[in-house]
Amino acid sequence: MQRLRMIGAALATVTLLGAVSACGSDDKASTGKTVVIDITVKDGKITPTGDRVKVGAGQPVDLVVTADRAGSLHMHSDPEQEFAYDEGTKTFPITIDRPGVIEVESHDPPQIIVQLEVR
């Protein structure tokens, strides 16, 4: 049991190098530390554009949207979720408990913004 605590403590001390911004990183998924995915909506374009980000099952994720107009994000999870935002910056905290690939997309313009690879 003590070994499991040591492993858990070691995992808890793992830090991501800076705030993860959806950049298709191949970094190993970490549990515990919040993954921050910066999403920018500007001049009719959205970034990132389909990057894959690895996260641990149950790991907190913040979708931080900075937009020059109102809109919404759609997440293909079970159940599906939609996040409406206004002009400005808004943070949507999420957690995904089941492994798989979850797409976060926009319908206007139609595009996949980020793929969360949950392990």
VMD Tcl script that builds the backbone (N, CA, C; Angstrom):
set m [mol new atoms 357]
animate dup $m
set s [atomselect $m all]
$s set {name element resname resid chain x y z} {
  {N N MET 1 A 0.826 -1.180 0.000}
  {CA C MET 1 A 0.000 0.000 0.000}
  {C C MET 1 A 0.875 1.251 0.000}
  {N N GLN 2 A 1.995 1.205 0.766}
  {CA C GLN 2 A 2.880 2.358 0.810}
  {C C GLN 2 A 3.472 2.631 -0.570}
  {N N ARG 3 A 3.781 1.568 -1.325}
  {CA C ARG 3 A 4.326 1.746 -2.667}
  {C C ARG 3 A 3.308 2.437 -3.572}
  {N N LEU 4 A 2.027 2.055 -3.441}
  {CA C LEU 4 A 0.982 2.709 -4.241}
  {C C LEU 4 A 0.883 4.190 -3.885}
  {N N ARG 5 A 1.016 4.515 -2.606}
  {CA C ARG 5 A 0.984 5.920 -2.191}
  {C C ARG 5 A 2.161 6.680 -2.791}
  {N N MET 6 A 3.344 6.045 -2.802}
  {CA C MET 6 A 4.521 6.692 -3.371}
  {C C MET 6 A 4.324 6.924 -4.869}
  {N N ILE 7 A 3.766 5.933 -5.556}
  {CA C ILE 7 A 3.514 6.087 -6.994}
  {C C ILE 7 A 2.500 7.193 -7.211}
  {N N GLY 8 A 1.433 7.189 -6.400}
  {CA C GLY 8 A 0.419 8.242 -6.513}
  {C C GLY 8 A 1.007 9.617 -6.260}
  {N N ALA 9 A 1.874 9.722 -5.259}
  {CA C ALA 9 A 2.508 11.002 -4.959}
  {C C ALA 9 A 3.414 11.440 -6.099}
  {N N ALA 10 A 4.126 10.471 -6.687}
  {CA C ALA 10 A 4.998 10.795 -7.818}
  {C C ALA 10 A 4.174 11.292 -8.995}
  {N N LEU 11 A 3.051 10.634 -9.265}
  {CA C LEU 11 A 2.188 11.078 -10.357}
  {C C LEU 11 A 1.616 12.457 -10.079}
  {N N ALA 12 A 1.287 12.728 -8.829}
  {CA C ALA 12 A 0.713 14.019 -8.468}
  {C C ALA 12 A 1.723 15.148 -8.649}
  {N N THR 13 A 3.022 14.821 -8.568}
  {CA C THR 13 A 4.025 15.862 -8.710}
  {C C THR 13 A 4.449 16.090 -10.151}
  {N N VAL 14 A 3.946 15.251 -11.045}
  {CA C VAL 14 A 4.279 15.444 -12.455}
  {C C VAL 14 A 3.643 16.744 -12.917}
  {N N THR 15 A 4.419 17.579 -13.540}
  {CA C THR 15 A 3.868 18.833 -14.029}
  {C C THR 15 A 3.998 18.893 -15.535}
  {N N LEU 16 A 3.070 19.577 -16.158}
  {CA C LEU 16 A 3.154 19.798 -17.586}
  {C C LEU 16 A 4.079 20.981 -17.811}
  {N N LEU 17 A 4.810 20.978 -18.898}
  {CA C LEU 17 A 5.704 22.087 -19.200}
  {C C LEU 17 A 4.877 23.261 -19.684}
  {N N GLY 18 A 4.574 24.165 -18.774}
  {CA C GLY 18 A 3.730 25.308 -19.102}
  {C C GLY 18 A 2.294 24.869 -19.216}
  {N N ALA 19 A 1.429 25.762 -19.553}
  {CA C ALA 19 A 0.023 25.427 -19.765}
  {C C ALA 19 A -0.082 24.766 -21.126}
  {N N VAL 20 A -0.740 23.628 -21.168}
  {CA C VAL 20 A -0.891 22.923 -22.426}
  {C C VAL 20 A -1.885 23.696 -23.270}
  {N N SER 21 A -1.438 24.119 -24.418}
  {CA C SER 21 A -2.376 24.711 -25.354}
  {C C SER 21 A -2.459 23.742 -26.501}
  {N N ALA 22 A -3.638 23.450 -26.919}
  {CA C ALA 22 A -3.882 22.392 -27.891}
  {C C ALA 22 A -2.949 22.522 -29.072}
  {N N CYS 23 A -1.816 21.857 -28.974}
  {CA C CYS 23 A -0.818 21.991 -30.019}
  {C C CYS 23 A -0.416 20.629 -30.548}
  {N N GLY 24 A -1.276 19.634 -30.369}
  {CA C GLY 24 A -0.964 18.311 -30.885}
  {C C GLY 24 A 0.177 17.660 -30.136}
  {N N SER 25 A 0.337 17.985 -28.913}
  {CA C SER 25 A 1.439 17.495 -28.102}
  {C C SER 25 A 1.413 15.982 -27.977}
  {N N ASP 26 A 2.607 15.388 -27.994}
  {CA C ASP 26 A 2.723 13.952 -27.773}
  {C C ASP 26 A 3.077 13.648 -26.333}
  {N N ASP 27 A 2.986 14.662 -25.461}
  {CA C ASP 27 A 3.284 14.456 -24.048}
  {C C ASP 27 A 2.377 13.378 -23.484}
  {N N LYS 28 A 2.906 12.621 -22.538}
  {CA C LYS 28 A 2.087 11.599 -21.889}
  {C C LYS 28 A 1.021 12.264 -21.049}
  {N N ALA 29 A -0.144 11.633 -20.993}
  {CA C ALA 29 A -1.255 12.164 -20.197}
  {C C ALA 29 A -0.880 12.109 -18.721}
  {N N SER 30 A -1.239 13.137 -18.010}
  {CA C SER 30 A -0.997 13.216 -16.581}
  {C C SER 30 A -2.344 13.277 -15.876}
  {N N THR 31 A -2.433 12.699 -14.710}
  {CA C THR 31 A -3.669 12.814 -13.955}
  {C C THR 31 A -3.457 13.831 -12.857}
  {N N GLY 32 A -4.480 14.579 -12.547}
  {CA C GLY 32 A -4.393 15.540 -11.456}
  {C C GLY 32 A -4.284 16.967 -11.919}
  {N N LYS 33 A -3.225 17.337 -12.618}
  {CA C LYS 33 A -3.024 18.720 -13.040}
  {C C LYS 33 A -3.999 19.062 -14.158}
  {N N THR 34 A -4.579 20.245 -14.060}
  {CA C THR 34 A -5.532 20.689 -15.060}
  {C C THR 34 A -4.833 20.971 -16.387}
  {N N VAL 35 A -5.387 20.420 -17.453}
  {CA C VAL 35 A -4.904 20.707 -18.801}
  {C C VAL 35 A -5.693 21.911 -19.308}
  {N N VAL 36 A -4.990 22.928 -19.766}
  {CA C VAL 36 A -5.635 24.133 -20.276}
  {C C VAL 36 A -5.509 24.135 -21.794}
  {N N ILE 37 A -6.654 24.234 -22.464}
  {CA C ILE 37 A -6.669 24.292 -23.922}
  {C C ILE 37 A -7.203 25.661 -24.316}
  {N N ASP 38 A -6.342 26.464 -24.904}
  {CA C ASP 38 A -6.708 27.806 -25.326}
  {C C ASP 38 A -7.327 27.743 -26.717}
  {N N ILE 39 A -8.532 28.289 -26.837}
  {CA C ILE 39 A -9.259 28.316 -28.103}
  {C C ILE 39 A -9.509 29.781 -28.443}
  {N N THR 40 A -9.121 30.188 -29.652}
  {CA C THR 40 A -9.294 31.573 -30.076}
  {C C THR 40 A -10.249 31.633 -31.255}
  {N N VAL 41 A -11.237 32.514 -31.139}
  {CA C VAL 41 A -12.188 32.777 -32.220}
  {C C VAL 41 A -11.963 34.230 -32.626}
  {N N LYS 42 A -11.419 34.419 -33.837}
  {CA C LYS 42 A -11.094 35.774 -34.272}
  {C C LYS 42 A -11.256 35.894 -35.780}
  {N N ASP 43 A -11.957 36.924 -36.193}
  {CA C ASP 43 A -12.147 37.216 -37.618}
  {C C ASP 43 A -12.709 36.020 -38.387}
  {N N GLY 44 A -13.637 35.290 -37.771}
  {CA C GLY 44 A -14.283 34.165 -38.439}
  {C C GLY 44 A -13.465 32.890 -38.477}
  {N N LYS 45 A -12.320 32.872 -37.814}
  {CA C LYS 45 A -11.460 31.684 -37.775}
  {C C LYS 45 A -11.294 31.221 -36.341}
  {N N ILE 46 A -11.108 29.901 -36.188}
  {CA C ILE 46 A -10.924 29.319 -34.857}
  {C C ILE 46 A -9.615 28.548 -34.833}
  {N N THR 47 A -8.854 28.750 -33.789}
  {CA C THR 47 A -7.659 27.945 -33.558}
  {C C THR 47 A -7.750 27.374 -32.154}
  {N N PRO 48 A -7.244 26.178 -31.952}
  {CA C PRO 48 A -6.522 25.313 -32.874}
  {C C PRO 48 A -7.446 24.683 -33.921}
  {N N THR 49 A -6.858 23.903 -34.807}
  {CA C THR 49 A -7.621 23.320 -35.917}
  {C C THR 49 A -7.463 21.801 -35.963}
  {N N GLY 50 A -7.995 21.131 -34.970}
  {CA C GLY 50 A -7.995 19.667 -34.967}
  {C C GLY 50 A -6.849 19.016 -34.232}
  {N N ASP 51 A -6.083 19.791 -33.473}
  {CA C ASP 51 A -4.961 19.222 -32.727}
  {C C ASP 51 A -5.453 18.151 -31.760}
  {N N ARG 52 A -4.594 17.170 -31.488}
  {CA C ARG 52 A -4.915 16.110 -30.531}
  {C C ARG 52 A -4.135 16.354 -29.249}
  {N N VAL 53 A -4.866 16.301 -28.127}
  {CA C VAL 53 A -4.255 16.518 -26.819}
  {C C VAL 53 A -4.547 15.297 -25.949}
  {N N LYS 54 A -3.505 14.721 -25.370}
  {CA C LYS 54 A -3.664 13.558 -24.501}
  {C C LYS 54 A -3.981 14.008 -23.086}
  {N N VAL 55 A -5.032 13.403 -22.510}
  {CA C VAL 55 A -5.408 13.683 -21.124}
  {C C VAL 55 A -5.710 12.367 -20.434}
  {N N GLY 56 A -5.597 12.355 -19.141}
  {CA C GLY 56 A -5.915 11.176 -18.366}
  {C C GLY 56 A -7.405 11.111 -18.060}
  {N N ALA 57 A -7.937 9.904 -17.966}
  {CA C ALA 57 A -9.343 9.748 -17.570}
  {C C ALA 57 A -9.525 10.384 -16.201}
  {N N GLY 58 A -10.513 11.254 -16.083}
  {CA C GLY 58 A -10.779 11.947 -14.836}
  {C C GLY 58 A -9.946 13.195 -14.611}
  {N N GLN 59 A -9.021 13.481 -15.505}
  {CA C GLN 59 A -8.164 14.657 -15.358}
  {C C GLN 59 A -8.959 15.919 -15.714}
  {N N PRO 60 A -8.857 16.963 -14.912}
  {CA C PRO 60 A -9.566 18.207 -15.229}
  {C C PRO 60 A -9.004 18.860 -16.491}
  {N N VAL 61 A -9.909 19.367 -17.316}
  {CA C VAL 61 A -9.546 20.078 -18.540}
  {C C VAL 61 A -10.305 21.396 -18.544}
  {N N ASP 62 A -9.618 22.484 -18.822}
  {CA C ASP 62 A -10.258 23.789 -18.981}
  {C C ASP 62 A -10.198 24.180 -20.446}
  {N N LEU 63 A -11.374 24.340 -21.063}
  {CA C LEU 63 A -11.447 24.895 -22.413}
  {C C LEU 63 A -11.593 26.400 -22.228}
  {N N VAL 64 A -10.568 27.162 -22.586}
  {CA C VAL 64 A -10.574 28.608 -22.400}
  {C C VAL 64 A -10.788 29.253 -23.764}
  {N N VAL 65 A -11.972 29.841 -23.935}
  {CA C VAL 65 A -12.348 30.430 -25.218}
  {C C VAL 65 A -12.196 31.942 -25.136}
  {N N THR 66 A -11.412 32.503 -26.055}
  {CA C THR 66 A -11.294 33.946 -26.212}
  {C C THR 66 A -11.857 34.269 -27.588}
  {N N ALA 67 A -12.955 35.032 -27.611}
  {CA C ALA 67 A -13.687 35.232 -28.861}
  {C C ALA 67 A -14.000 36.697 -29.124}
  {N N ASP 68 A -14.039 37.035 -30.423}
  {CA C ASP 68 A -14.437 38.382 -30.813}
  {C C ASP 68 A -15.919 38.436 -31.199}
  {N N ARG 69 A -16.618 37.306 -30.991}
  {CA C ARG 69 A -18.060 37.241 -31.240}
  {C C ARG 69 A -18.638 36.067 -30.456}
  {N N ALA 70 A -19.942 36.044 -30.288}
  {CA C ALA 70 A -20.603 34.947 -29.580}
  {C C ALA 70 A -20.626 33.697 -30.473}
  {N N GLY 71 A -20.697 32.536 -29.843}
  {CA C GLY 71 A -20.752 31.276 -30.570}
  {C C GLY 71 A -20.927 30.126 -29.604}
  {N N SER 72 A -20.635 28.923 -30.080}
  {CA C SER 72 A -20.727 27.758 -29.199}
  {C C SER 72 A -19.775 26.664 -29.656}
  {N N LEU 73 A -19.405 25.828 -28.696}
  {CA C LEU 73 A -18.605 24.630 -28.943}
  {C C LEU 73 A -19.511 23.432 -28.724}
  {N N HIS 74 A -19.265 22.381 -29.467}
  {CA C HIS 74 A -20.022 21.147 -29.327}
  {C C HIS 74 A -19.030 20.040 -29.041}
  {N N MET 75 A -19.287 19.249 -27.984}
  {CA C MET 75 A -18.372 18.178 -27.606}
  {C C MET 75 A -19.060 16.834 -27.797}
  {N N HIS 76 A -18.425 15.958 -28.587}
  {CA C HIS 76 A -18.975 14.641 -28.879}
  {C C HIS 76 A -18.627 13.659 -27.767}
  {N N SER 77 A -19.222 13.883 -26.608}
  {CA C SER 77 A -19.035 12.989 -25.465}
  {C C SER 77 A -20.342 12.263 -25.221}
  {N N ASP 78 A -20.390 11.451 -24.192}
  {CA C ASP 78 A -21.618 10.738 -23.843}
  {C C ASP 78 A -21.981 11.114 -22.412}
  {N N PRO 79 A -22.946 12.006 -22.209}
  {CA C PRO 79 A -23.804 12.632 -23.221}
  {C C PRO 79 A -23.062 13.778 -23.913}
  {N N GLU 80 A -23.550 14.133 -25.120}
  {CA C GLU 80 A -22.970 15.255 -25.837}
  {C C GLU 80 A -23.201 16.534 -25.044}
  {N N GLN 81 A -22.282 17.482 -25.225}
  {CA C GLN 81 A -22.377 18.741 -24.485}
  {C C GLN 81 A -22.191 19.914 -25.436}
  {N N GLU 82 A -22.807 21.026 -25.099}
  {CA C GLU 82 A -22.638 22.254 -25.867}
  {C C GLU 82 A -22.296 23.375 -24.906}
  {N N PHE 83 A -21.350 24.220 -25.316}
  {CA C PHE 83 A -20.883 25.314 -24.486}
  {C C PHE 83 A -21.052 26.617 -25.257}
  {N N ALA 84 A -21.964 27.463 -24.818}
  {CA C ALA 84 A -22.185 28.763 -25.456}
  {C C ALA 84 A -21.248 29.791 -24.834}
  {N N TYR 85 A -20.708 30.652 -25.669}
  {CA C TYR 85 A -19.832 31.714 -25.182}
  {C C TYR 85 A -20.220 33.039 -25.843}
  {N N ASP 86 A -19.881 34.135 -25.179}
  {CA C ASP 86 A -20.089 35.479 -25.698}
  {C C ASP 86 A -18.738 36.062 -26.084}
  {N N GLU 87 A -18.754 37.264 -26.599}
  {CA C GLU 87 A -17.512 37.958 -26.886}
  {C C GLU 87 A -16.740 38.108 -25.576}
  {N N GLY 88 A -15.440 37.912 -25.636}
  {CA C GLY 88 A -14.605 37.979 -24.439}
  {C C GLY 88 A -13.972 36.626 -24.168}
  {N N THR 89 A -13.657 36.372 -22.901}
  {CA C THR 89 A -13.016 35.112 -22.512}
  {C C THR 89 A -13.899 34.374 -21.528}
  {N N LYS 90 A -14.067 33.077 -21.773}
  {CA C LYS 90 A -14.865 32.235 -20.886}
  {C C LYS 90 A -14.167 30.883 -20.759}
  {N N THR 91 A -14.180 30.338 -19.545}
  {CA C THR 91 A -13.566 29.040 -19.273}
  {C C THR 91 A -14.652 28.005 -19.010}
  {N N PHE 92 A -14.515 26.859 -19.675}
  {CA C PHE 92 A -15.432 25.742 -19.488}
  {C C PHE 92 A -14.651 24.582 -18.879}
  {N N PRO 93 A -14.832 24.311 -17.572}
  {CA C PRO 93 A -14.149 23.180 -16.946}
  {C C PRO 93 A -14.880 21.884 -17.278}
  {N N ILE 94 A -14.146 20.880 -17.745}
  {CA C ILE 94 A -14.730 19.577 -18.070}
  {C C ILE 94 A -13.861 18.476 -17.507}
  {N N THR 95 A -14.439 17.295 -17.378}
  {CA C THR 95 A -13.720 16.092 -16.989}
  {C C THR 95 A -14.337 14.941 -17.773}
  {N N ILE 96 A -13.499 14.103 -18.343}
  {CA C ILE 96 A -13.979 12.946 -19.095}
  {C C ILE 96 A -13.455 11.704 -18.395}
  {N N ASP 97 A -14.375 10.825 -18.030}
  {CA C ASP 97 A -13.997 9.663 -17.232}
  {C C ASP 97 A -13.671 8.411 -18.048}
  {N N ARG 98 A -14.169 8.348 -19.284}
  {CA C ARG 98 A -13.963 7.139 -20.081}
  {C C ARG 98 A -12.907 7.348 -21.164}
  {N N PRO 99 A -12.029 6.360 -21.338}
  {CA C PRO 99 A -11.028 6.452 -22.403}
  {C C PRO 99 A -11.678 6.518 -23.784}
  {N N GLY 100 A -10.995 7.178 -24.692}
  {CA C GLY 100 A -11.457 7.311 -26.069}
  {C C GLY 100 A -11.013 8.656 -26.618}
  {N N VAL 101 A -11.470 8.961 -27.830}
  {CA C VAL 101 A -11.159 10.240 -28.451}
  {C C VAL 101 A -12.448 11.049 -28.518}
  {N N ILE 102 A -12.417 12.219 -27.918}
  {CA C ILE 102 A -13.572 13.112 -27.847}
  {C C ILE 102 A -13.266 14.346 -28.692}
  {N N GLU 103 A -14.131 14.617 -29.667}
  {CA C GLU 103 A -13.938 15.791 -30.515}
  {C C GLU 103 A -14.693 16.999 -29.954}
  {N N VAL 104 A -14.025 18.136 -29.986}
  {CA C VAL 104 A -14.649 19.407 -29.657}
  {C C VAL 104 A -14.686 20.174 -30.971}
  {N N GLU 105 A -15.875 20.613 -31.364}
  {CA C GLU 105 A -16.010 21.237 -32.671}
  {C C GLU 105 A -16.857 22.497 -32.623}
  {N N SER 106 A -16.836 23.185 -33.742}
  {CA C SER 106 A -17.663 24.368 -33.957}
  {C C SER 106 A -18.550 24.082 -35.162}
  {N N HIS 107 A -19.753 24.639 -35.143}
  {CA C HIS 107 A -20.624 24.513 -36.304}
  {C C HIS 107 A -20.565 25.776 -37.154}
  {N N ASP 108 A -20.018 26.865 -36.609}
  {CA C ASP 108 A -19.926 28.118 -37.345}
  {C C ASP 108 A -18.630 28.824 -36.988}
  {N N PRO 109 A -17.554 28.644 -37.731}
  {CA C PRO 109 A -17.443 27.837 -38.936}
  {C C PRO 109 A -17.359 26.358 -38.586}
  {N N PRO 110 A -17.757 25.483 -39.521}
  {CA C PRO 110 A -17.728 24.051 -39.238}
  {C C PRO 110 A -16.287 23.510 -39.234}
  {N N GLN 111 A -15.833 23.100 -38.066}
  {CA C GLN 111 A -14.486 22.531 -37.970}
  {C C GLN 111 A -14.302 21.812 -36.647}
  {N N ILE 112 A -13.400 20.843 -36.665}
  {CA C ILE 112 A -12.959 20.202 -35.428}
  {C C ILE 112 A -11.891 21.108 -34.838}
  {N N ILE 113 A -12.076 21.462 -33.579}
  {CA C ILE 113 A -11.152 22.371 -32.909}
  {C C ILE 113 A -10.036 21.586 -32.231}
  {N N VAL 114 A -10.421 20.585 -31.473}
  {CA C VAL 114 A -9.436 19.783 -30.747}
  {C C VAL 114 A -10.000 18.386 -30.543}
  {N N GLN 115 A -9.120 17.403 -30.496}
  {CA C GLN 115 A -9.472 16.024 -30.173}
  {C C GLN 115 A -8.814 15.687 -28.847}
  {N N LEU 116 A -9.631 15.331 -27.866}
  {CA C LEU 116 A -9.098 14.943 -26.558}
  {C C LEU 116 A -8.925 13.440 -26.547}
  {N N GLU 117 A -7.673 12.999 -26.470}
  {CA C GLU 117 A -7.370 11.568 -26.414}
  {C C GLU 117 A -7.289 11.184 -24.938}
  {N N VAL 118 A -8.364 10.564 -24.467}
  {CA C VAL 118 A -8.494 10.231 -23.051}
  {C C VAL 118 A -7.961 8.828 -22.821}
  {N N ARG 119 A -7.009 8.716 -21.890}
  {CA C ARG 119 A -6.384 7.423 -21.589}
  {C C ARG 119 A -6.626 7.042 -20.160}
}
mol reanalyze $m
mol bondsrecalc $m
mol representation Tube
mol addrep $m
